[in-house]
Amino acid sequence: MQDTHAKPFTRYLTEDEEKRLLNHIWQFRADILARRDWHWMMVLRQTGLRIGTLARLTVGEARQALREPYRLELRAEACKGGRSYTVRFTRKARRSLRALLAVRAEQGHAPLADAPLIMSRNHRPLSVRSYQDRLRKWCLSAGLDAAVSPHWFRHTLAKRALERSVSRNPLLVVQQMLGHGSITSTAIYTRPDREEIDEAFEVAS
């Protein structure tokens, strides 16, 4: 049963916010770090990966995801709770994976299969804290809420999938997409969101 006292769901990007952020970063694509950041954000948005999982993604796994059928069985140790699941890489996600491999090569790193895919300017794997700081920097620069975290891309994917799915049971589809062990975890996305509440106020006023 849905909790009628549940708070509205707010930790996602609206379509306007998403476009504003990504368009803003893309203006700086001549800079290798801006280009890197844009593409890892696109991978998060298109796959729903958790940031900890993305941070552990290797060169070999990126290459595997680029081979048909464009799916990757994530390592259990790279997933929350040690629970592996299969993630699908869309056309846009694959394009960004290729770009991240190219950025890595441009940074001067050898294409070792077990090496981390995404690297910092200091030639170290980009840490979860660094992902968070980079996104916060870009959000502030774009005039968006600094509280946005990489996990919001996962929530954004889930919200869009629920809104646009033609499945008989879209909640189960999203559960599989995100690798949730329980449908209860997925049910959070059925809460009223910011846009729905704003629309309700407009109708009622």
ROVEXTI-734129 format. One line per field, with one value per atom (N, C-alpha, C, CB): residue number from 1; residue in three letters; x, y, z. Coordinates in steps of 0.2 Angstrom, whole numbers. Glycine has a CB too. Example, Ala and Ser with C-alpha at 12.3 -4.5 7.8 and 13.67 -1.06 7.14 Angstrom:
resi 1,1,1,1,2,2,2,2
resn ALA,ALA,ALA,ALA,SER,SER,SER,SER
x 66,62,66,57,64,68,64,70
y -28,-22,-16,-22,-11,-5,0,-3
z 39,39,39,45,35,36,39,29
//
This chain:
resi 1,1,1,1,2,2,2,2,3,3,3,3,4,4,4,4,5,5,5,5,6,6,6,6,7,7,7,7,8,8,8,8,9,9,9,9,10,10,10,10,11,11,11,11,12,12,12,12,13,13,13,13,14,14,14,14,15,15,15,15,16,16,16,16,17,17,17,17,18,18,18,18,19,19,19,19,20,20,20,20,21,21,21,21,22,22,22,22,23,23,23,23,24,24,24,24,25,25,25,25,26,26,26,26,27,27,27,27,28,28,28,28,29,29,29,29,30,30,30,30,31,31,31,31,32,32,32,32,33,33,33,33,34,34,34,34,35,35,35,35,36,36,36,36,37,37,37,37,38,38,38,38,39,39,39,39,40,40,40,40,41,41,41,41,42,42,42,42,43,43,43,43,44,44,44,44,45,45,45,45,46,46,46,46,47,47,47,47,48,48,48,48,49,49,49,49,50,50,50,50,51,51,51,51,52,52,52,52,53,53,53,53,54,54,54,54,55,55,55,55,56,56,56,56,57,57,57,57,58,58,58,58,59,59,59,59,60,60,60,60,61,61,61,61,62,62,62,62,63,63,63,63,64,64,64,64,65,65,65,65,66,66,66,66,67,67,67,67,68,68,68,68,69,69,69,69,70,70,70,70,71,71,71,71,72,72,72,72,73,73,73,73,74,74,74,74,75,75,75,75,76,76,76,76,77,77,77,77,78,78,78,78,79,79,79,79,80,80,80,80,81,81,81,81,82,82,82,82,83,83,83,83,84,84,84,84,85,85,85,85,86,86,86,86,87,87,87,87,88,88,88,88,89,89,89,89,90,90,90,90,91,91,91,91,92,92,92,92,93,93,93,93,94,94,94,94,95,95,95,95,96,96,96,96,97,97,97,97,98,98,98,98,99,99,99,99,100,100,100,100,101,101,101,101,102,102,102,102,103,103,103,103,104,104,104,104,105,105,105,105,106,106,106,106,107,107,107,107,108,108,108,108,109,109,109,109,110,110,110,110,111,111,111,111,112,112,112,112,113,113,113,113,114,114,114,114,115,115,115,115,116,116,116,116,117,117,117,117,118,118,118,118,119,119,119,119,120,120,120,120,121,121,121,121,122,122,122,122,123,123,123,123,124,124,124,124,125,125,125,125,126,126,126,126,127,127,127,127,128,128,128,128,129,129,129,129,130,130,130,130,131,131,131,131,132,132,132,132,133,133,133,133,134,134,134,134,135,135,135,135,136,136,136,136,137,137,137,137,138,138,138,138,139,139,139,139,140,140,140,140,141,141,141,141,142,142,142,142,143,143,143,143,144,144,144,144,145,145,145,145,146,146,146,146,147,147,147,147,148,148,148,148,149,149,149,149,150,150,150,150,151,151,151,151,152,152,152,152,153,153,153,153,154,154,154,154,155,155,155,155,156,156,156,156,157,157,157,157,158,158,158,158,159,159,159,159,160,160,160,160,161,161,161,161,162,162,162,162,163,163,163,163,164,164,164,164,165,165,165,165,166,166,166,166,167,167,167,167,168,168,168,168,169,169,169,169,170,170,170,170,171,171,171,171,172,172,172,172,173,173,173,173,174,174,174,174,175,175,175,175,176,176,176,176,177,177,177,177,178,178,178,178,179,179,179,179,180,180,180,180,181,181,181,181,182,182,182,182,183,183,183,183,184,184,184,184,185,185,185,185,186,186,186,186,187,187,187,187,188,188,188,188,189,189,189,189,190,190,190,190,191,191,191,191,192,192,192,192,193,193,193,193,194,194,194,194,195,195,195,195,196,196,196,196,197,197,197,197,198,198,198,198,199,199,199,199,200,200,200,200,201,201,201,201,202,202,202,202,203,203,203,203,204,204,204,204,205,205,205,205
resn MET,MET,MET,MET,GLN,GLN,GLN,GLN,ASP,ASP,ASP,ASP,THR,THR,THR,THR,HIS,HIS,HIS,HIS,ALA,ALA,ALA,ALA,LYS,LYS,LYS,LYS,PRO,PRO,PRO,PRO,PHE,PHE,PHE,PHE,THR,THR,THR,THR,ARG,ARG,ARG,ARG,TYR,TYR,TYR,TYR,LEU,LEU,LEU,LEU,THR,THR,THR,THR,GLU,GLU,GLU,GLU,ASP,ASP,ASP,ASP,GLU,GLU,GLU,GLU,GLU,GLU,GLU,GLU,LYS,LYS,LYS,LYS,ARG,ARG,ARG,ARG,LEU,LEU,LEU,LEU,LEU,LEU,LEU,LEU,ASN,ASN,ASN,ASN,HIS,HIS,HIS,HIS,ILE,ILE,ILE,ILE,TRP,TRP,TRP,TRP,GLN,GLN,GLN,GLN,PHE,PHE,PHE,PHE,ARG,ARG,ARG,ARG,ALA,ALA,ALA,ALA,ASP,ASP,ASP,ASP,ILE,ILE,ILE,ILE,LEU,LEU,LEU,LEU,ALA,ALA,ALA,ALA,ARG,ARG,ARG,ARG,ARG,ARG,ARG,ARG,ASP,ASP,ASP,ASP,TRP,TRP,TRP,TRP,HIS,HIS,HIS,HIS,TRP,TRP,TRP,TRP,MET,MET,MET,MET,MET,MET,MET,MET,VAL,VAL,VAL,VAL,LEU,LEU,LEU,LEU,ARG,ARG,ARG,ARG,GLN,GLN,GLN,GLN,THR,THR,THR,THR,GLY,GLY,GLY,GLY,LEU,LEU,LEU,LEU,ARG,ARG,ARG,ARG,ILE,ILE,ILE,ILE,GLY,GLY,GLY,GLY,THR,THR,THR,THR,LEU,LEU,LEU,LEU,ALA,ALA,ALA,ALA,ARG,ARG,ARG,ARG,LEU,LEU,LEU,LEU,THR,THR,THR,THR,VAL,VAL,VAL,VAL,GLY,GLY,GLY,GLY,GLU,GLU,GLU,GLU,ALA,ALA,ALA,ALA,ARG,ARG,ARG,ARG,GLN,GLN,GLN,GLN,ALA,ALA,ALA,ALA,LEU,LEU,LEU,LEU,ARG,ARG,ARG,ARG,GLU,GLU,GLU,GLU,PRO,PRO,PRO,PRO,TYR,TYR,TYR,TYR,ARG,ARG,ARG,ARG,LEU,LEU,LEU,LEU,GLU,GLU,GLU,GLU,LEU,LEU,LEU,LEU,ARG,ARG,ARG,ARG,ALA,ALA,ALA,ALA,GLU,GLU,GLU,GLU,ALA,ALA,ALA,ALA,CYS,CYS,CYS,CYS,LYS,LYS,LYS,LYS,GLY,GLY,GLY,GLY,GLY,GLY,GLY,GLY,ARG,ARG,ARG,ARG,SER,SER,SER,SER,TYR,TYR,TYR,TYR,THR,THR,THR,THR,VAL,VAL,VAL,VAL,ARG,ARG,ARG,ARG,PHE,PHE,PHE,PHE,THR,THR,THR,THR,ARG,ARG,ARG,ARG,LYS,LYS,LYS,LYS,ALA,ALA,ALA,ALA,ARG,ARG,ARG,ARG,ARG,ARG,ARG,ARG,SER,SER,SER,SER,LEU,LEU,LEU,LEU,ARG,ARG,ARG,ARG,ALA,ALA,ALA,ALA,LEU,LEU,LEU,LEU,LEU,LEU,LEU,LEU,ALA,ALA,ALA,ALA,VAL,VAL,VAL,VAL,ARG,ARG,ARG,ARG,ALA,ALA,ALA,ALA,GLU,GLU,GLU,GLU,GLN,GLN,GLN,GLN,GLY,GLY,GLY,GLY,HIS,HIS,HIS,HIS,ALA,ALA,ALA,ALA,PRO,PRO,PRO,PRO,LEU,LEU,LEU,LEU,ALA,ALA,ALA,ALA,ASP,ASP,ASP,ASP,ALA,ALA,ALA,ALA,PRO,PRO,PRO,PRO,LEU,LEU,LEU,LEU,ILE,ILE,ILE,ILE,MET,MET,MET,MET,SER,SER,SER,SER,ARG,ARG,ARG,ARG,ASN,ASN,ASN,ASN,HIS,HIS,HIS,HIS,ARG,ARG,ARG,ARG,PRO,PRO,PRO,PRO,LEU,LEU,LEU,LEU,SER,SER,SER,SER,VAL,VAL,VAL,VAL,ARG,ARG,ARG,ARG,SER,SER,SER,SER,TYR,TYR,TYR,TYR,GLN,GLN,GLN,GLN,ASP,ASP,ASP,ASP,ARG,ARG,ARG,ARG,LEU,LEU,LEU,LEU,ARG,ARG,ARG,ARG,LYS,LYS,LYS,LYS,TRP,TRP,TRP,TRP,CYS,CYS,CYS,CYS,LEU,LEU,LEU,LEU,SER,SER,SER,SER,ALA,ALA,ALA,ALA,GLY,GLY,GLY,GLY,LEU,LEU,LEU,LEU,ASP,ASP,ASP,ASP,ALA,ALA,ALA,ALA,ALA,ALA,ALA,ALA,VAL,VAL,VAL,VAL,SER,SER,SER,SER,PRO,PRO,PRO,PRO,HIS,HIS,HIS,HIS,TRP,TRP,TRP,TRP,PHE,PHE,PHE,PHE,ARG,ARG,ARG,ARG,HIS,HIS,HIS,HIS,THR,THR,THR,THR,LEU,LEU,LEU,LEU,ALA,ALA,ALA,ALA,LYS,LYS,LYS,LYS,ARG,ARG,ARG,ARG,ALA,ALA,ALA,ALA,LEU,LEU,LEU,LEU,GLU,GLU,GLU,GLU,ARG,ARG,ARG,ARG,SER,SER,SER,SER,VAL,VAL,VAL,VAL,SER,SER,SER,SER,ARG,ARG,ARG,ARG,ASN,ASN,ASN,ASN,PRO,PRO,PRO,PRO,LEU,LEU,LEU,LEU,LEU,LEU,LEU,LEU,VAL,VAL,VAL,VAL,VAL,VAL,VAL,VAL,GLN,GLN,GLN,GLN,GLN,GLN,GLN,GLN,MET,MET,MET,MET,LEU,LEU,LEU,LEU,GLY,GLY,GLY,GLY,HIS,HIS,HIS,HIS,GLY,GLY,GLY,GLY,SER,SER,SER,SER,ILE,ILE,ILE,ILE,THR,THR,THR,THR,SER,SER,SER,SER,THR,THR,THR,THR,ALA,ALA,ALA,ALA,ILE,ILE,ILE,ILE,TYR,TYR,TYR,TYR,THR,THR,THR,THR,ARG,ARG,ARG,ARG,PRO,PRO,PRO,PRO,ASP,ASP,ASP,ASP,ARG,ARG,ARG,ARG,GLU,GLU,GLU,GLU,GLU,GLU,GLU,GLU,ILE,ILE,ILE,ILE,ASP,ASP,ASP,ASP,GLU,GLU,GLU,GLU,ALA,ALA,ALA,ALA,PHE,PHE,PHE,PHE,GLU,GLU,GLU,GLU,VAL,VAL,VAL,VAL,ALA,ALA,ALA,ALA,SER,SER,SER,SER
x 4,0,4,-5,2,6,5,5,11,10,8,18,2,-2,2,-9,6,10,17,10,19,25,27,26,33,35,35,42,34,35,42,33,42,49,52,48,58,61,68,61,71,78,79,81,77,78,79,72,81,81,75,88,72,66,70,62,66,68,72,63,69,72,79,68,79,85,91,84,89,93,96,90,92,95,99,89,97,101,108,98,108,115,119,114,117,121,123,117,118,120,125,113,125,130,137,128,137,144,146,143,142,144,147,138,146,149,156,146,159,166,169,166,166,169,176,164,178,185,190,187,188,192,191,190,196,195,192,202,192,189,181,192,179,172,169,171,173,171,170,176,175,175,168,181,167,162,155,162,154,148,146,148,151,150,149,156,152,150,144,156,142,135,130,134,131,127,126,129,132,132,127,139,128,123,116,125,115,108,105,108,109,106,106,110,110,110,107,117,107,105,110,98,116,121,122,128,124,126,133,125,134,141,146,141,145,150,152,148,147,148,151,141,150,153,160,150,162,169,173,169,170,173,173,170,170,170,177,165,178,185,185,188,191,191,188,199,190,188,180,191,177,170,167,168,170,167,167,171,172,173,168,180,167,162,155,162,153,147,146,146,151,151,150,157,150,149,142,154,139,132,132,130,126,120,120,114,126,126,123,122,125,123,129,117,129,135,132,139,135,134,138,134,136,140,143,136,149,152,149,160,148,144,148,144,155,158,158,166,155,155,148,156,143,136,134,132,130,127,125,122,127,124,128,117,132,136,131,138,126,121,122,114,124,125,119,130,119,113,116,107,111,113,111,111,115,113,113,117,109,108,111,101,115,118,115,126,111,108,113,103,110,115,118,110,115,118,123,113,122,127,133,124,132,138,142,135,139,142,147,138,144,148,153,143,152,157,163,155,162,167,171,164,167,171,175,165,173,177,183,172,183,189,193,187,191,195,198,191,194,197,203,191,201,207,213,204,212,218,222,217,218,220,224,214,222,225,232,221,233,239,240,245,234,234,234,227,237,237,231,243,228,222,222,219,223,223,216,228,214,208,205,207,209,207,208,211,210,211,205,216,204,198,197,199,191,189,190,182,188,188,193,181,197,203,203,210,206,207,213,208,213,219,225,217,225,231,233,230,230,231,230,239,224,222,214,222,212,204,200,202,195,191,187,186,188,184,177,188,173,166,165,162,169,169,171,174,175,177,171,183,168,162,157,159,156,151,153,150,159,162,162,169,163,163,156,166,151,144,141,139,143,141,144,144,150,153,149,161,148,144,137,144,134,127,127,124,132,132,134,138,138,140,134,146,129,123,117,121,118,113,108,110,110,106,107,106,103,104,110,98,114,121,120,125,114,112,112,106,111,111,117,111,116,121,121,121,126,126,120,133,118,113,106,111,106,100,99,100,104,103,100,110,101,98,90,101,89,82,78,81,82,79,77,84,82,80,74,86,73,68,61,68,61,55,53,56,58,56,53,62,57,54,47,59,45,39,34,38,36,31,30,34,35,34,33,40,34,33,26,35,26,19,19,19,23,22,16,29,14,8,10,5,16,18,25,19,25,31,35,29,32,36,41,31,38,43,48,39,47,52,57,49,55,60,64,57,61,64,70,59,69,74,79,71,77,82,87,79,85,89,92,85,90,93,91,100,85,82,80,76,82,80,73,84,70,63,59,63,53,49,47,42,48,47,52,48,58,63,61,70,58,56,50,55,46,39,40,35,46,47,46,54,47,46,39,49,34,27,24,23,29,26,25,32,21,20,27,15,28,35,34,39,39,39,34,46,35,31,24,33,22,15,12,14,16,13,12,18,17,16,10,23,9,4,-3,4,-3,-9,-11,-8,-6,-7,-10,-1,-7,-9,-17,-5,-18,-25,-30,-26,-28,-32,-33,-30,-28,-28,-33,-21
y -6,0,6,0,11,17,21,21,24,28,35,29,37,43,49,43,48,53,54,52,50,51,58,45,60,66,66,69,72,72,70,79,67,65,71,59,73,79,78,84,72,71,68,66,73,71,77,66,77,83,83,83,89,90,90,97,89,90,96,89,102,108,109,114,106,106,102,104,96,92,95,85,98,101,107,103,111,116,114,120,109,107,104,102,100,96,101,90,106,111,115,115,117,122,118,123,112,109,108,102,106,105,111,103,117,123,123,129,119,119,113,120,110,103,103,100,109,109,107,116,108,106,99,111,95,88,86,85,89,87,89,91,94,96,90,103,88,83,76,82,75,69,69,68,75,75,75,82,78,77,70,81,66,59,55,57,56,51,53,52,59,61,58,68,57,54,47,56,44,36,35,34,39,39,39,44,45,46,41,53,38,33,26,33,24,17,17,15,22,22,19,17,18,16,20,15,17,21,23,16,29,32,28,39,24,19,14,16,12,7,10,4,16,19,20,26,22,23,17,26,11,5,2,0,5,2,2,6,-4,-4,-3,-11,-3,-2,-8,-1,-14,-20,-21,-26,-18,-19,-14,-17,-8,-3,-6,3,-9,-13,-18,-15,-22,-27,-24,-31,-19,-15,-13,-10,-12,-9,-15,-5,-21,-27,-29,-33,-32,-34,-40,-36,-40,-37,-30,-41,-27,-21,-21,-15,-26,-27,-29,-33,-28,-29,-32,-23,-38,-41,-37,-49,-33,-30,-34,-24,-33,-37,-36,-35,-41,-40,-35,-47,-36,-31,-24,-33,-23,-16,-13,-15,-17,-15,-15,-21,-10,-9,-16,-4,-18,-24,-30,-24,-29,-35,-39,-39,-36,-40,-38,-38,-42,-41,-40,-46,-37,-37,-34,-32,-35,-34,-27,-39,-23,-16,-16,-11,-12,-11,-5,-12,-5,2,4,1,9,12,15,18,17,20,26,22,30,36,35,41,29,27,24,22,21,18,23,13,28,34,37,39,38,41,37,43,30,25,26,18,26,27,33,27,39,45,45,51,41,41,37,38,32,28,33,22,37,42,47,45,49,54,51,57,45,41,41,34,39,38,45,35,50,57,59,62,57,58,55,57,50,46,40,51,37,31,24,30,19,13,10,8,7,3,-4,3,-4,-10,-12,-10,-18,-21,-20,-28,-21,-21,-14,-26,-9,-2,2,2,6,10,14,15,15,19,26,17,29,36,39,39,43,45,53,43,55,62,65,63,72,75,73,83,70,68,61,69,58,51,46,51,48,43,41,45,36,34,40,28,42,48,45,51,48,45,47,48,44,46,53,41,55,62,67,63,65,69,70,67,64,65,70,58,69,74,81,72,82,89,92,89,88,90,92,85,88,89,95,83,96,102,108,102,108,114,116,112,111,112,115,106,112,114,122,110,123,130,135,131,132,136,137,133,132,132,136,125,138,141,136,146,130,125,124,118,120,118,114,114,117,113,107,118,105,99,93,100,94,89,84,92,78,73,68,69,65,60,55,56,53,49,51,47,58,61,58,68,57,54,47,54,43,37,38,33,43,44,47,49,51,54,49,60,44,39,35,34,34,30,34,28,40,44,45,51,46,46,39,48,34,27,26,22,28,27,31,28,37,42,39,49,36,35,28,37,23,16,14,12,10,7,0,7,-2,-9,-10,-10,-16,-17,-16,-24,-17,-15,-12,-22,-5,-1,-1,6,-2,-2,-8,-2,-14,-20,-19,-26,-16,-14,-10,-10,-5,0,-4,6,-8,-12,-16,-17,-19,-23,-18,-27,-13,-8,-6,-2,-5,-2,-7,2,-14,-19,-19,-19,-17,-17,-24,-12,-26,-32,-33,-34,-27,-27,-21,-26,-23,-18,-12,-21,-13,-7,-2,-10,-4,2,6,-2,2,6,10,0,8,12,19,8,21,28,33,29,30,34,35,31,32,33,39,27,42,48,54,49,58,65,68,69,71,75,82,72,86,93,96,96,93,95,94,92,88,86,91,79,93,97,104,97,107,113,114,115,108,108,108,102,105,104,111,99,115,122,126,124,125,130,128,128,122,120,122,112,122,124,131,121,135,142,146,145
z 0,0,0,6,-4,-4,2,-11,4,10,8,13,11,9,12,11,17,21,18,28,13,10,7,4,8,5,-2,8,-5,-13,-15,-15,-21,-23,-27,-28,-24,-27,-30,-21,-28,-30,-37,-25,-42,-49,-53,-52,-59,-63,-68,-67,-68,-73,-80,-72,-85,-92,-93,-97,-91,-92,-88,-90,-82,-78,-81,-71,-84,-87,-93,-89,-97,-103,-102,-108,-97,-95,-93,-89,-88,-86,-92,-81,-95,-101,-106,-104,-108,-113,-111,-115,-104,-101,-102,-94,-99,-99,-106,-96,-111,-118,-121,-122,-119,-121,-120,-118,-115,-113,-116,-106,-120,-123,-125,-128,-127,-129,-124,-132,-118,-112,-111,-106,-110,-109,-103,-109,-98,-91,-92,-85,-95,-97,-101,-100,-106,-111,-107,-116,-103,-98,-94,-94,-91,-86,-90,-82,-95,-99,-101,-106,-103,-105,-99,-109,-93,-88,-85,-82,-85,-83,-88,-83,-95,-100,-98,-107,-97,-95,-89,-94,-84,-78,-80,-72,-84,-86,-90,-89,-94,-99,-96,-105,-91,-88,-81,-88,-77,-70,-66,-70,-68,-64,-57,-67,-52,-46,-47,-39,-44,-45,-42,-41,-37,-35,-40,-28,-43,-49,-54,-51,-57,-62,-60,-64,-54,-52,-53,-45,-52,-53,-60,-48,-64,-71,-74,-75,-77,-80,-88,-79,-91,-98,-101,-100,-99,-102,-101,-98,-96,-95,-100,-88,-101,-106,-113,-106,-115,-121,-122,-122,-116,-117,-118,-110,-115,-116,-123,-111,-126,-133,-138,-135,-136,-140,-140,-139,-145,-145,-140,-152,-136,-136,-132,-134,-131,-128,-120,-132,-117,-110,-106,-109,-100,-96,-89,-94,-87,-81,-76,-81,-71,-67,-61,-64,-60,-54,-48,-54,-44,-38,-33,-34,-33,-29,-31,-28,-37,-39,-38,-46,-35,-34,-27,-38,-26,-19,-16,-19,-10,-7,-10,-7,-14,-17,-21,-12,-24,-28,-36,-26,-40,-47,-51,-50,-56,-61,-67,-58,-72,-79,-81,-84,-84,-86,-94,-83,-97,-104,-106,-107,-111,-113,-120,-115,-119,-125,-130,-123,-136,-141,-138,-147,-134,-132,-126,-128,-122,-117,-121,-113,-126,-130,-133,-135,-136,-138,-133,-142,-127,-122,-119,-116,-119,-117,-122,-117,-128,-133,-132,-141,-131,-129,-123,-129,-118,-112,-113,-106,-117,-119,-123,-123,-127,-131,-126,-136,-122,-117,-113,-112,-111,-107,-111,-105,-117,-121,-122,-128,-123,-124,-117,-125,-112,-105,-105,-99,-109,-110,-106,-107,-105,-101,-105,-96,-103,-107,-107,-105,-112,-113,-109,-120,-103,-99,-98,-93,-99,-98,-91,-100,-86,-79,-76,-75,-80,-77,-77,-81,-72,-71,-78,-66,-80,-86,-85,-88,-80,-79,-74,-77,-77,-73,-71,-77,-66,-64,-68,-57,-67,-70,-67,-70,-61,-58,-59,-50,-64,-67,-61,-68,-58,-53,-55,-46,-53,-54,-51,-51,-54,-51,-45,-57,-39,-33,-33,-27,-29,-29,-26,-24,-22,-19,-25,-14,-30,-35,-40,-39,-41,-46,-43,-46,-36,-33,-33,-25,-32,-32,-39,-30,-44,-51,-53,-56,-51,-53,-49,-51,-43,-39,-43,-32,-45,-48,-54,-50,-58,-65,-63,-69,-58,-56,-54,-51,-50,-48,-54,-43,-58,-64,-69,-68,-69,-73,-70,-76,-64,-60,-57,-64,-56,-53,-46,-57,-43,-36,-34,-33,-30,-28,-25,-24,-22,-19,-23,-15,-30,-35,-34,-42,-34,-33,-39,-27,-41,-46,-46,-47,-40,-39,-42,-32,-43,-46,-53,-46,-57,-64,-64,-67,-59,-58,-57,-52,-52,-51,-57,-45,-61,-67,-72,-70,-73,-78,-76,-78,-69,-67,-68,-60,-66,-67,-75,-65,-79,-86,-89,-90,-86,-89,-86,-86,-80,-78,-82,-70,-83,-87,-94,-87,-97,-104,-106,-108,-101,-102,-105,-96,-110,-112,-109,-120,-105,-102,-98,-98,-97,-93,-85,-94,-84,-77,-77,-73,-78,-78,-72,-80,-66,-60,-60,-54,-63,-63,-68,-65,-73,-78,-75,-85,-72,-68,-63,-65,-60,-55,-58,-51,-64,-67,-70,-73,-72,-75,-70,-78,-64,-58,-54,-54,-55,-51,-44,-51,-43,-36,-34,-35,-28,-25,-23,-19,-22,-19,-23,-12,-25,-28,-24,-30,-17,-12,-13,-5,-15,-17,-23,-18,-28,-34,-33,-39,-28,-27,-26,-22,-23,-22,-28,-19,-34,-40,-42,-46,-38,-39,-35,-37,-31,-27,-31,-21,-29,-33,-33,-30,-39,-40,-40,-46,-41,-41,-47,-42,-53,-58,-57,-65,-55,-53,-48,-51,-43,-38,-41,-32,-45,-48,-52,-52,-56,-61,-57,-65,-51,-47,-45,-42,-43,-40,-45,-37,-52,-57,-59,-63,-59,-60,-55,-61,-48,-43,-42,-37,-45,-43,-48,-43
//
